[in-house]
Amino acid sequence: MSLLVISLVILRMRRTIPVAAANITLCDVDSSELCVVTFGTDLLDNMIINFQLPDADYPMFRVRAANRGNINDYPCEVVTAVSTSVYCSGARTPLGEYIDIEIYAIKGDALIARGRFVVSALVRITPPVELAVTLTPTPETTFTNLTGTPPIP
């Protein structure tokens, strides 16, 4: 009986011991762990963080990012054309400032990775053509009104 109790205690202790979160880095040529590909902005000036997954079976996650004492959640989506690419969007961090990123698994809400980055550049990310807003010319929006110069005949 005491062996059973000891076994149960040991099993319970194993479940409560926190697993150390992995460190996230910028991706390099041989990245085999979760890494950041780039920081960018979308048309609404949200910051986009693009991650590369080690494999397509990596658990889905969300990002919690901190800058200047503000903590923001960034929901994430898998890029359908590339199953090892995930992008997350949220509040923009100014250029030249640090952003502290924590990655939480959706299932179980466990911290699985963290990292600190300086946002030194932001790539302008545009949506796919089918999602882009197009300007339909009207009598009020002629070439001359948009550019200030008349078209060359």
DSSP file with accessible surface (Angstrom, degrees, kcal/mol):
  #  RESIDUE AA STRUCTURE BP1 BP2  ACC     N-H-->O    O-->H-N    N-H-->O    O-->H-N    TCO  KAPPA ALPHA  PHI   PSI    X-CA   Y-CA   Z-CA
    1    1 A M     >        0   0  179      0, 0.0     4,-1.9     0, 0.0     5,-0.1   0.000 360.0 360.0 360.0 -42.8    0.0    0.0    0.0
    2    2 A S  H  >  +     0   0   90      1,-0.2     4,-2.5     2,-0.2     5,-0.2   0.845 360.0  56.9 -66.1 -31.4    2.8    2.4    0.9
    3    3 A L  H  > S+     0   0  128      2,-0.2     4,-2.4     1,-0.2    -1,-0.2   0.905 106.3  50.3 -63.8 -38.4    4.4    1.8   -2.5
    4    4 A L  H  > S+     0   0  101      2,-0.2     4,-2.3     1,-0.2    -2,-0.2   0.927 111.0  48.3 -65.5 -43.6    1.2    2.8   -4.2
    5    5 A V  H  X S+     0   0   81     -4,-1.9     4,-2.4     2,-0.2    -2,-0.2   0.932 112.0  48.9 -63.1 -45.5    1.0    6.0   -2.2
    6    6 A I  H  X S+     0   0   94     -4,-2.5     4,-2.5     1,-0.2    -2,-0.2   0.926 110.8  51.0 -62.0 -42.2    4.7    6.9   -2.9
    7    7 A S  H  X S+     0   0   53     -4,-2.4     4,-2.5     1,-0.2    -1,-0.2   0.912 110.4  49.0 -61.7 -42.9    4.1    6.2   -6.6
    8    8 A L  H  X S+     0   0  100     -4,-2.3     4,-2.3     2,-0.2    -1,-0.2   0.902 110.9  50.2 -65.1 -39.4    1.1    8.5   -6.7
    9    9 A V  H  X S+     0   0   77     -4,-2.4     4,-2.4     2,-0.2    -2,-0.2   0.933 111.3  48.3 -64.0 -44.1    3.0   11.3   -4.9
   10   10 A I  H  X S+     0   0   79     -4,-2.5     4,-2.2     1,-0.2    -2,-0.2   0.932 111.6  49.8 -64.0 -42.8    5.9   11.0   -7.4
   11   11 A L  H  X S+     0   0   80     -4,-2.5     4,-1.5     1,-0.2    -1,-0.2   0.914 111.1  49.3 -61.8 -41.7    3.5   11.1  -10.3
   12   12 A R  H  X S+     0   0  175     -4,-2.3     4,-1.3     1,-0.2    -1,-0.2   0.906 109.6  52.0 -65.2 -40.0    1.8   14.2   -8.9
   13   13 A M  H  X S+     0   0  107     -4,-2.4     4,-1.2     1,-0.2     3,-0.3   0.907 105.8  54.8 -63.6 -39.7    5.1   15.9   -8.4
   14   14 A R  H  < S+     0   0  175     -4,-2.2    -1,-0.2     1,-0.2     3,-0.2   0.871 107.4  50.4 -61.3 -37.2    6.1   15.2  -12.0
   15   15 A R  H  < S+     0   0  194     -4,-1.5    -1,-0.2     1,-0.2    -2,-0.2   0.782 112.0  46.8 -72.2 -27.0    3.0   17.0  -13.2
   16   16 A T  H  < S+     0   0   97     -4,-1.3    -1,-0.2    -3,-0.3    -2,-0.2   0.590  83.7 102.5 -93.5 -11.6    3.5   20.1  -11.1
   17   17 A I  S  < S-     0   0  105     -4,-1.2     2,-0.1    -3,-0.2    -4,-0.0  -0.619  78.8-123.4 -72.2 119.4    7.2   20.6  -11.9
   18   18 A P        -     0   0  117      0, 0.0     2,-0.4     0, 0.0    -2,-0.1  -0.418  16.5-129.5 -67.8 139.4    7.2   23.4  -14.4
   19   19 A V        -     0   0  129     -2,-0.1     2,-0.1    92,-0.1    92,-0.1  -0.739  30.0-110.1 -86.1 132.5    8.9   22.7  -17.7
   20   20 A A        -     0   0   92     -2,-0.4     2,-0.2     1,-0.1    -1,-0.1  -0.412  33.2-117.3 -64.4 136.1   11.4   25.4  -18.7
   21   21 A A        -     0   0   24     -2,-0.1    92,-0.3     1,-0.1    91,-0.1  -0.512  28.9-115.3 -74.4 141.2   10.2   27.5  -21.6
   22   22 A A  E     -a  113   0A  48     90,-2.2    92,-2.4    -2,-0.2     2,-0.4  -0.347  29.2-110.8 -70.4 155.4   12.4   27.3  -24.8
   23   23 A N  E     -a  114   0A 130     90,-0.2     2,-0.4    -2,-0.0    92,-0.2  -0.780  25.7-144.0 -88.8 133.1   14.2   30.4  -25.9
   24   24 A I        +     0   0    9     90,-2.7    92,-0.3    -2,-0.4     2,-0.3  -0.807  24.7 174.6 -94.3 137.8   12.9   32.0  -29.2
   25   25 A T  E     -e   35   0B  81      9,-0.6    11,-2.5    -2,-0.4     2,-0.2  -0.778  40.8 -80.4-128.3 175.2   15.5   33.5  -31.5
   26   26 A L  E     -e   36   0B 102     -2,-0.3    11,-0.2     9,-0.2     2,-0.1  -0.541  60.2 -99.2 -72.2 146.0   15.5   35.1  -34.9
   27   27 A a        -     0   0   36      9,-2.7     2,-0.2    -2,-0.2    -1,-0.1  -0.389  43.1-175.4 -67.7 143.1   15.6   32.4  -37.6
   28   28 A D    >   -     0   0  109     -2,-0.1     3,-1.4    -3,-0.1    -1,-0.0  -0.655  46.5 -79.5-123.7-172.1   18.8   31.5  -39.2
   29   29 A V  T 3  S+     0   0  141      1,-0.3    -2,-0.0    -2,-0.2     0, 0.0   0.872 128.4  36.5 -59.6 -40.2   19.7   29.2  -42.1
   30   30 A D  T 3  S+     0   0  137      2,-0.0    -1,-0.3     0, 0.0     2,-0.2  -0.088  78.6 159.3-107.5  35.6   19.5   26.0  -40.0
   31   31 A S    <   +     0   0   27     -3,-1.4     4,-0.1     1,-0.2    -4,-0.1  -0.403   8.1 164.0 -64.5 123.4   16.6   26.9  -37.7
   32   32 A S        +     0   0   83     -2,-0.2     2,-0.2     2,-0.1    -1,-0.2   0.324  58.7  60.3-120.0   3.1   15.2   23.7  -36.2
   33   33 A E  S    S-     0   0  125      1,-0.1    19,-0.1    20,-0.1     2,-0.0  -0.749 105.2 -67.8-119.7 171.4   13.2   25.3  -33.3
   34   34 A L        +     0   0    7     -2,-0.2    -9,-0.6    19,-0.1     2,-0.3  -0.385  68.3 165.6 -57.4 131.4   10.4   27.8  -33.2
   35   35 A a  E     -eF  25  52B   2     17,-1.8    17,-2.6   -11,-0.2     2,-0.5  -0.976  40.7-103.6-149.5 163.1   11.9   31.2  -34.4
   36   36 A V  E     -eF  26  51B   0    -11,-2.5    -9,-2.7    -2,-0.3    15,-0.3  -0.797  24.8-175.9 -91.8 124.1   10.9   34.6  -35.5
   37   37 A V  E     -     0   0B  67     13,-3.2     2,-0.3    -2,-0.5    -1,-0.2   0.916  63.5 -30.5 -81.0 -51.3   11.2   35.2  -39.3
   38   38 A T  E     - F   0  50B  42     12,-1.1    12,-2.6   -12,-0.0     2,-0.4  -0.992  46.7-123.9-162.4 161.7   10.3   38.9  -39.3
   39   39 A F  E     + F   0  49B  13     -2,-0.3    84,-2.2    82,-0.3     2,-0.3  -0.913  42.6 155.2-109.0 142.9    8.4   41.7  -37.7
   40   40 A G  E     -gF 123  48B   0      8,-2.7     8,-3.0    -2,-0.4     2,-0.3  -0.872  34.2-121.2-151.6-177.4    6.0   43.7  -39.9
   41   41 A T  E     -gF 124  47B   6     82,-2.4    84,-3.5     6,-0.3     6,-0.2  -0.966  18.6-142.5-131.6 152.8    3.0   45.9  -40.1
   42   42 A D    >   -     0   0   34      4,-1.7     3,-1.8    -2,-0.3    84,-0.1  -0.383  43.2 -84.5-101.5-174.0   -0.3   45.4  -42.0
   43   43 A L  T 3  S+     0   0  107     82,-0.3    83,-0.1     1,-0.3    81,-0.0   0.727 129.6  54.1 -66.2 -19.7   -2.4   48.0  -43.7
   44   44 A L  T 3  S-     0   0  139      2,-0.1    -1,-0.3     3,-0.0     3,-0.1   0.290 118.8-110.1 -96.0   8.8   -4.1   48.9  -40.4
   45   45 A D    <   +     0   0   77     -3,-1.8    47,-0.3     1,-0.3     2,-0.2   0.712  69.8 145.1  68.3  22.7   -0.7   49.5  -38.7
   46   46 A N        -     0   0   60     45,-0.1    -4,-1.7    46,-0.0     2,-0.4  -0.621  54.7-111.6 -79.2 151.0   -1.0   46.4  -36.5
   47   47 A M  E     -FH  41  90B   0     43,-2.7    43,-2.0    -2,-0.2     2,-0.5  -0.699  29.0-157.4 -85.3 137.5    2.3   44.7  -35.9
   48   48 A I  E     -FH  40  89B  12     -8,-3.0    -8,-2.7    -2,-0.4     2,-0.5  -0.961   3.9-163.7-114.1 128.0    2.7   41.2  -37.5
   49   49 A I  E     -FH  39  88B   0     39,-2.8    39,-2.2    -2,-0.5     2,-0.5  -0.974   8.8-156.0-112.0 121.4    5.1   38.7  -36.1
   50   50 A N  E     -FH  38  87B  30    -12,-2.6   -13,-3.2    -2,-0.5   -12,-1.1  -0.882  12.0-168.3-101.6 123.4    5.9   35.9  -38.5
   51   51 A F  E     -FH  36  86B   0     35,-3.6    35,-2.4    -2,-0.5     2,-0.5  -0.843  15.9-143.7-109.8 148.5    7.1   32.6  -36.9
   52   52 A Q  E     -FH  35  85B  68    -17,-2.6   -17,-1.8    -2,-0.3    33,-0.2  -0.949  20.4-144.9-107.4 128.3    8.7   29.6  -38.4
   53   53 A L        -     0   0    9     31,-3.2     3,-0.1    -2,-0.5   -19,-0.1  -0.633  16.3-128.0 -89.0 151.6    7.6   26.3  -36.8
   54   54 A P  S    S-     0   0   44      0, 0.0     2,-0.3     0, 0.0    -1,-0.1   0.835  90.0 -10.1 -67.1 -29.9   10.0   23.3  -36.5
   55   55 A D  S >  S-     0   0   78     28,-0.1     3,-1.6    29,-0.0   -23,-0.0  -0.976  73.7 -99.8-160.2 167.8    7.4   21.1  -38.1
   56   56 A A  T 3  S+     0   0   58     -2,-0.3    29,-0.0     1,-0.3    -1,-0.0   0.679 116.0  62.5 -69.0 -16.2    3.7   21.1  -39.1
   57   57 A D  T 3  S+     0   0  148      2,-0.0    -1,-0.3    27,-0.0     3,-0.1   0.362  71.6 128.5 -90.1   5.2    2.7   19.2  -35.9
   58   58 A Y  S <  S-     0   0   48     -3,-1.6     3,-0.1     1,-0.1    -5,-0.0  -0.343  71.8 -98.0 -60.9 139.8    3.9   22.0  -33.6
   59   59 A P        -     0   0   67      0, 0.0    -1,-0.1     0, 0.0     2,-0.1  -0.309  38.7-106.8 -63.7 143.1    1.1   23.0  -31.2
   60   60 A M        -     0   0   71     -3,-0.1    46,-2.5    45,-0.1    47,-0.5  -0.395  50.0-179.9 -66.0 146.0   -1.0   26.0  -32.1
   61   61 A F  E     -B  105   0A   2     44,-0.3    15,-0.3    45,-0.1     2,-0.3  -0.866  27.2-137.1-143.3 171.5   -0.2   29.0  -29.9
   62   62 A R  E     -B  104   0A  45     42,-2.3    42,-2.5    -2,-0.3     2,-0.4  -0.894  24.4-127.5-127.2 160.8   -1.0   32.6  -29.0
   63   63 A V  E     -BC 103  74A   0     11,-2.1    11,-3.2    -2,-0.3     2,-0.5  -0.909  11.9-165.1-114.5 138.1    1.5   35.3  -28.2
   64   64 A R  E     -BC 102  73A  82     38,-2.7    38,-2.6    -2,-0.4     2,-0.4  -0.995  20.0-173.2-116.3 121.4    1.6   37.7  -25.2
   65   65 A A  E     -BC 101  72A   2      7,-3.1     7,-3.0    -2,-0.5     2,-0.4  -0.935   9.4-159.5-122.2 142.7    4.0   40.6  -25.9
   66   66 A A  E     +BC 100  71A  27     34,-2.4    34,-2.4    -2,-0.4     2,-0.3  -0.964  17.1 160.1-124.7 137.7    5.1   43.3  -23.6
   67   67 A N  E >  S- C   0  70A  22      3,-2.2     3,-2.4    -2,-0.4    32,-0.1  -0.942  73.0  -4.1-153.6 132.8    6.6   46.8  -24.4
   68   68 A R  T 3  S-     0   0  170     -2,-0.3     3,-0.1     1,-0.3    31,-0.0   0.822 129.7 -56.5  54.9  32.2    6.8   49.9  -22.2
   69   69 A G  T 3  S+     0   0   76      1,-0.3     2,-0.5     0, 0.0    -1,-0.3   0.418 111.6 122.3  82.0  -4.8    4.9   48.0  -19.5
   70   70 A N  E <   -C   67   0A 101     -3,-2.4    -3,-2.2     2,-0.0     2,-0.5  -0.808  47.5-157.8 -93.0 132.1    2.0   47.3  -21.8
   71   71 A I  E     +C   66   0A 109     -2,-0.5     2,-0.4    -5,-0.2    -5,-0.2  -0.938  14.7 179.7-112.1 128.5    1.0   43.7  -22.2
   72   72 A N  E     -C   65   0A  60     -7,-3.0    -7,-3.1    -2,-0.5     2,-0.4  -0.966  23.7-131.4-130.6 145.2   -0.9   42.7  -25.4
   73   73 A D  E     -C   64   0A  85     -2,-0.4    -9,-0.2    -9,-0.2    18,-0.2  -0.767  16.0-160.7 -93.3 139.5   -2.3   39.4  -26.7
   74   74 A Y  E     -C   63   0A   3    -11,-3.2   -11,-2.1    -2,-0.4    16,-0.2  -0.946  10.7-145.7-120.6 105.7   -1.6   38.5  -30.4
   75   75 A P        -     0   0   91      0, 0.0    14,-1.8     0, 0.0     2,-0.3  -0.408  21.6-144.8 -67.6 152.3   -3.9   35.9  -31.9
   76   76 A b  E     -I   88   0B  19    -15,-0.3     2,-0.3    12,-0.2    12,-0.2  -0.875  16.5-168.9-125.2 153.6   -2.1   33.7  -34.4
   77   77 A E  E     -I   87   0B 116     10,-2.5    10,-2.6    -2,-0.3     2,-0.3  -0.992  25.2-119.2-139.0 145.8   -3.0   31.9  -37.6
   78   78 A V  E     -I   86   0B  59     -2,-0.3     2,-0.6     8,-0.2     8,-0.2  -0.617  32.1-116.7 -80.5 138.4   -1.2   29.3  -39.7
   79   79 A V    >   -     0   0   42      6,-3.2     3,-0.7     3,-0.5     6,-0.4  -0.689  23.2-145.8 -74.3 119.1   -0.3   30.4  -43.3
   80   80 A T  T 3  S+     0   0  146     -2,-0.6     3,-0.2     1,-0.2    -1,-0.2   0.855  95.1  50.0 -61.6 -34.8   -2.4   28.0  -45.4
   81   81 A A  T 3  S+     0   0   91      1,-0.3     2,-0.4    -3,-0.1    -1,-0.2   0.758 120.4  35.0 -76.5 -21.9    0.1   27.7  -48.2
   82   82 A V    X   -     0   0   71     -3,-0.7     3,-2.1     3,-0.2    -3,-0.5  -0.870  68.7-164.9-135.9  99.8    3.0   27.0  -45.8
   83   83 A S  T 3  S+     0   0   66     -2,-0.4   -28,-0.1     1,-0.3    -1,-0.1   0.605  88.1  57.7 -67.6  -8.4    2.0   24.9  -42.8
   84   84 A T  T 3  S+     0   0   47    -30,-0.1   -31,-3.2    -6,-0.1     2,-0.5   0.224  91.7  85.4-103.4  15.9    5.2   25.7  -40.9
   85   85 A S  E <   +H   52   0B  21     -3,-2.1    -6,-3.2    -6,-0.4     2,-0.4  -0.969  53.5 178.0-119.7 128.7    4.6   29.5  -41.0
   86   86 A V  E     -HI  51  78B   1    -35,-2.4   -35,-3.6    -2,-0.5     2,-0.4  -0.976   9.6-161.9-127.8 139.9    2.4   31.3  -38.5
   87   87 A Y  E     -HI  50  77B  77    -10,-2.6   -10,-2.5    -2,-0.4     2,-0.4  -0.967   3.4-168.2-123.8 143.9    1.7   34.9  -38.2
   88   88 A b  E     -HI  49  76B   0    -39,-2.2   -39,-2.8    -2,-0.4     2,-0.4  -0.973   7.0-157.8-127.8 141.5    0.4   36.7  -35.1
   89   89 A S  E     +H   48   0B  36    -14,-1.8     2,-0.3    -2,-0.4   -41,-0.2  -0.945  29.1 113.0-128.3 146.1   -1.0   40.3  -35.1
   90   90 A G  E     -H   47   0B  12    -43,-2.0   -43,-2.7    -2,-0.4   -16,-0.1  -0.905  60.6  -7.8-174.1-156.3   -1.4   42.9  -32.3
   91   91 A A        -     0   0   38     -2,-0.3     2,-0.2   -18,-0.2   -45,-0.1  -0.251  69.8-112.9 -63.6 142.2   -0.3   46.2  -31.0
   92   92 A R        -     0   0   97    -47,-0.3    -1,-0.1    -3,-0.0   -51,-0.1  -0.525  19.4-146.2 -79.8 139.9    2.7   47.8  -32.7
   93   93 A T        -     0   0    4     -2,-0.2     3,-0.1     4,-0.1     6,-0.1  -0.890  28.8-111.5-101.7 131.2    6.0   48.2  -30.9
   94   94 A P    >   -     0   0   43      0, 0.0     3,-1.6     0, 0.0    25,-0.3  -0.269  40.8 -91.5 -62.1 149.5    8.0   51.4  -31.9
   95   95 A L  T 3  S+     0   0   97      1,-0.2    25,-0.2    25,-0.1     3,-0.1  -0.289 111.0  25.8 -58.9 142.5   11.2   50.9  -33.9
   96   96 A G  T 3  S+     0   0   56     23,-3.7     2,-0.3     1,-0.3    -1,-0.2   0.427 100.0 110.3  84.0   0.3   14.3   50.6  -31.8
   97   97 A E    <   -     0   0   50     -3,-1.6    22,-2.6    22,-0.5    -1,-0.3  -0.746  69.3-107.3-109.8 157.5   12.4   49.3  -28.7
   98   98 A Y  E     - D   0 118A 119     -2,-0.3     2,-0.4    20,-0.2    20,-0.2  -0.478  24.2-164.3 -77.7 148.2   12.4   45.9  -27.0
   99   99 A I  E     - D   0 117A   0     18,-2.6    18,-2.5    -2,-0.2     2,-0.6  -0.997   8.6-151.4-130.8 126.5    9.5   43.5  -27.2
  100  100 A D  E     -BD  66 116A  64    -34,-2.4   -34,-2.4    -2,-0.4     2,-0.4  -0.910  18.0-162.8 -97.8 123.0    9.3   40.7  -24.8
  101  101 A I  E     -BD  65 115A   1     14,-3.2    14,-2.3    -2,-0.6     2,-0.4  -0.908  12.9-175.0-114.2 132.8    7.4   37.7  -26.3
  102  102 A E  E     -BD  64 114A  53    -38,-2.6   -38,-2.7    -2,-0.4     2,-0.5  -0.992  14.1-149.4-122.8 135.6    5.9   34.8  -24.5
  103  103 A I  E     -BD  63 113A   0     10,-3.3     9,-3.0    -2,-0.4    10,-1.3  -0.916  12.9-169.7-107.3 125.2    4.3   31.9  -26.5
  104  104 A Y  E     -BD  62 111A  35    -42,-2.5   -42,-2.3    -2,-0.5     7,-0.2  -0.963  23.8-122.4-117.5 130.4    1.4   30.0  -24.9
  105  105 A A  E  >  -B   61   0A   9      5,-2.6     4,-0.7    -2,-0.4   -44,-0.3  -0.440  15.5-138.1 -64.7 137.9    0.0   26.8  -26.2
  106  106 A I  T  4 S+     0   0   99    -46,-2.5     2,-0.7     3,-0.1     3,-0.4   0.948  93.5  66.0 -62.7 -46.1   -3.7   27.1  -27.0
  107  107 A K  T >4 S-     0   0  196    -47,-0.5     3,-0.5     1,-0.2    -2,-0.1  -0.663 125.9  -3.4 -80.8 114.3   -4.3   23.7  -25.5
  108  108 A G  T 34 S-     0   0   73     -2,-0.7    -1,-0.2     1,-0.2    -2,-0.1   0.285  95.9-114.4  90.3 -13.1   -3.6   23.9  -21.7
  109  109 A D  T 3<  +     0   0   85     -4,-0.7     2,-0.3    -3,-0.4    -1,-0.2   0.827  59.6 162.4  53.0  36.6   -2.4   27.5  -21.9
  110  110 A A    <   -     0   0   52     -3,-0.5    -5,-2.6    -5,-0.1     2,-0.5  -0.668  46.3-114.1 -88.5 140.5    1.2   26.5  -20.9
  111  111 A L  E     + D   0 104A  48     -2,-0.3    -7,-0.2    -7,-0.2   -92,-0.1  -0.602  42.3 167.2 -69.4 120.6    4.1   28.8  -21.5
  112  112 A I  E     +     0   0A  41     -9,-3.0   -90,-2.2    -2,-0.5     2,-0.3   0.643  57.1   4.1-113.4 -19.3    6.2   27.0  -24.2
  113  113 A A  E     -aD  22 103A   1    -10,-1.3   -10,-3.3   -92,-0.3    -1,-0.3  -0.990  54.5-175.8-161.4 158.4    8.7   29.6  -25.3
  114  114 A R  E     +aD  23 102A 109    -92,-2.4   -90,-2.7    -2,-0.3     2,-0.3  -0.983   7.5 164.7-155.0 158.3    9.9   33.2  -24.7
  115  115 A G  E     - D   0 101A  16    -14,-2.3   -14,-3.2    -2,-0.3     2,-0.4  -0.979  27.2-130.2-167.7 162.9   12.3   35.7  -26.1
  116  116 A R  E     + D   0 100A 147    -92,-0.3     2,-0.3    -2,-0.3   -16,-0.2  -0.991  29.6 176.6-125.5 131.8   13.3   39.3  -26.2
  117  117 A F  E     - D   0  99A  14    -18,-2.5   -18,-2.6    -2,-0.4     2,-0.5  -0.953  30.2-131.0-134.1 150.9   13.9   41.2  -29.4
  118  118 A V  E     - D   0  98A  66     -2,-0.3     2,-1.3   -20,-0.2   -20,-0.2  -0.902  26.2-135.2 -96.0 126.1   14.7   44.7  -30.5
  119  119 A V        +     0   0    0    -22,-2.6   -23,-3.7    -2,-0.5   -22,-0.5  -0.712  41.4 158.2 -83.1  98.2   12.3   45.8  -33.2
  120  120 A S        +     0   0  101     -2,-1.3     2,-0.3     1,-0.3    -1,-0.2   0.607  61.9  14.1-100.0 -15.6   14.8   47.3  -35.6
  121  121 A A        -     0   0   61     -3,-0.2     2,-0.4     2,-0.0   -82,-0.3  -0.980  59.5-151.7-157.1 149.4   12.8   47.1  -38.9
  122  122 A L        -     0   0   36     -2,-0.3     2,-0.4    -3,-0.1   -82,-0.3  -0.993  13.3-145.9-127.3 124.8    9.2   46.5  -39.9
  123  123 A V  E     -g   40   0B  76    -84,-2.2   -82,-2.4    -2,-0.4     2,-0.6  -0.729  23.2-120.9 -86.3 134.9    8.3   44.9  -43.2
  124  124 A R  E     -g   41   0B 135     -2,-0.4     2,-0.5   -84,-0.2   -82,-0.2  -0.674  30.5-158.7 -77.3 116.8    5.0   46.2  -44.8
  125  125 A I        -     0   0   58    -84,-3.5   -82,-0.3    -2,-0.6   -85,-0.0  -0.878   5.6-164.0-101.8 123.6    2.9   43.1  -45.2
  126  126 A T        -     0   0   98     -2,-0.5     3,-0.1   -84,-0.1     6,-0.1  -0.832  22.4-111.5-106.8 147.9    0.1   43.3  -47.7
  127  127 A P        -     0   0   45      0, 0.0     5,-0.1     0, 0.0    -1,-0.1  -0.253  46.9 -79.9 -70.5 162.5   -2.8   41.0  -47.9
  128  128 A P    >>  -     0   0   68      0, 0.0     3,-2.0     0, 0.0     4,-1.2  -0.209  49.5-102.3 -56.6 156.4   -3.3   38.5  -50.7
  129  129 A V  G >4 S+     0   0  130      1,-0.3     3,-0.7     2,-0.2     0, 0.0   0.867 121.3  57.6 -52.2 -41.2   -4.7   40.0  -53.9
  130  130 A E  G 34 S+     0   0  155      1,-0.2    -1,-0.3     3,-0.0     0, 0.0   0.745 112.1  42.1 -67.8 -17.1   -8.2   38.6  -53.2
  131  131 A L  G <4 S+     0   0  118     -3,-2.0    -1,-0.2     2,-0.1    -2,-0.2   0.593  89.9 108.7-100.4 -14.5   -8.3   40.4  -49.9
  132  132 A A  S << S-     0   0   41     -4,-1.2     2,-0.4    -3,-0.7    -6,-0.0  -0.353  72.2-121.0 -67.2 143.3   -6.9   43.7  -51.0
  133  133 A V        -     0   0  140     -2,-0.1     2,-0.4     2,-0.0    -1,-0.1  -0.713  30.5-154.1 -82.4 129.6   -9.2   46.6  -51.1
  134  134 A T        -     0   0  111     -2,-0.4     2,-0.6     2,-0.0    -1,-0.0  -0.825  13.2-123.7-108.7 148.0   -9.2   48.1  -54.6
  135  135 A L        -     0   0  112     -2,-0.4    -2,-0.0     6,-0.0     0, 0.0  -0.786  20.1-153.6 -89.1 120.5  -10.0   51.6  -55.6
  136  136 A T        -     0   0   99     -2,-0.6     5,-0.1     1,-0.0     2,-0.0  -0.871  22.9-122.0 -94.8 118.2  -12.9   51.8  -58.1
  137  137 A P        +     0   0  106      0, 0.0     5,-0.1     0, 0.0     6,-0.0  -0.341  37.3 173.7 -62.4 136.8  -12.6   54.9  -60.2
  138  138 A T    >   -     0   0   59      3,-0.4     3,-1.2    -2,-0.0     0, 0.0  -0.848  51.5 -92.7-130.2 170.9  -15.6   57.3  -60.0
  139  139 A P  T 3  S+     0   0  109      0, 0.0     3,-0.3     0, 0.0    -1,-0.0   0.845 128.6  52.1 -56.9 -27.3  -16.1   60.7  -61.5
  140  140 A E  T 3  S+     0   0  140      1,-0.2     2,-0.5     5,-0.0     0, 0.0   0.701 108.2  52.0 -81.7 -19.5  -14.8   62.1  -58.1
  141  141 A T  S <  S+     0   0   36     -3,-1.2    -3,-0.4    -5,-0.1    -1,-0.2  -0.611  75.0 156.2-118.5  73.1  -11.6   60.0  -58.2
  142  142 A T     >  -     0   0   56     -2,-0.5     4,-2.0    -3,-0.3     5,-0.2  -0.435  59.2-100.6 -88.4 169.9  -10.0   60.7  -61.5
  143  143 A F  H  > S+     0   0  111      1,-0.2     4,-2.2     2,-0.2     5,-0.4   0.919 124.4  51.9 -55.5 -43.8   -6.4   60.3  -62.3
  144  144 A T  H  > S+     0   0   59      1,-0.2     4,-2.7     2,-0.2    -1,-0.2   0.927 109.2  49.5 -63.2 -42.1   -5.9   64.0  -62.0
  145  145 A N  H  4 S+     0   0  103      1,-0.2    -1,-0.2     2,-0.2    -2,-0.2   0.841 113.6  46.6 -67.4 -32.4   -7.6   64.1  -58.5
  146  146 A L  H  < S+     0   0  101     -4,-2.0    -1,-0.2     1,-0.1    -2,-0.2   0.873 129.7  18.3 -78.5 -36.8   -5.5   61.3  -57.2
  147  147 A T  H  < S-     0   0   76     -4,-2.2    -2,-0.2     2,-0.2    -3,-0.2   0.621  92.5-124.3-111.6 -17.0   -2.1   62.4  -58.4
  148  148 A G  S  < S+     0   0   61     -4,-2.7    -4,-0.2    -5,-0.4    -3,-0.1   0.448  83.0  90.8  85.3  -1.9   -2.5   66.1  -59.1
  149  149 A T  S    S-     0   0   79     -6,-0.4    -2,-0.2    -5,-0.1    -1,-0.2  -0.977  77.6-117.5-126.7 143.4   -1.2   65.7  -62.7
  150  150 A P        -     0   0   92      0, 0.0     2,-0.0     0, 0.0     0, 0.0  -0.379  39.1 -96.7 -74.9 154.7   -3.2   65.0  -65.8
  151  151 A P        -     0   0   78      0, 0.0    -7,-0.0     0, 0.0    -8,-0.0  -0.352  36.9-112.6 -67.0 151.9   -2.7   61.8  -67.8
  152  152 A I              0   0  163     -3,-0.1    -3,-0.0     1,-0.1     0, 0.0  -0.752 360.0 360.0 -84.3 125.9   -0.4   61.9  -70.8
  153  153 A P              0   0  170      0, 0.0    -1,-0.1     0, 0.0     0, 0.0  -0.162 360.0 360.0 -67.8 360.0   -2.5   61.4  -74.0
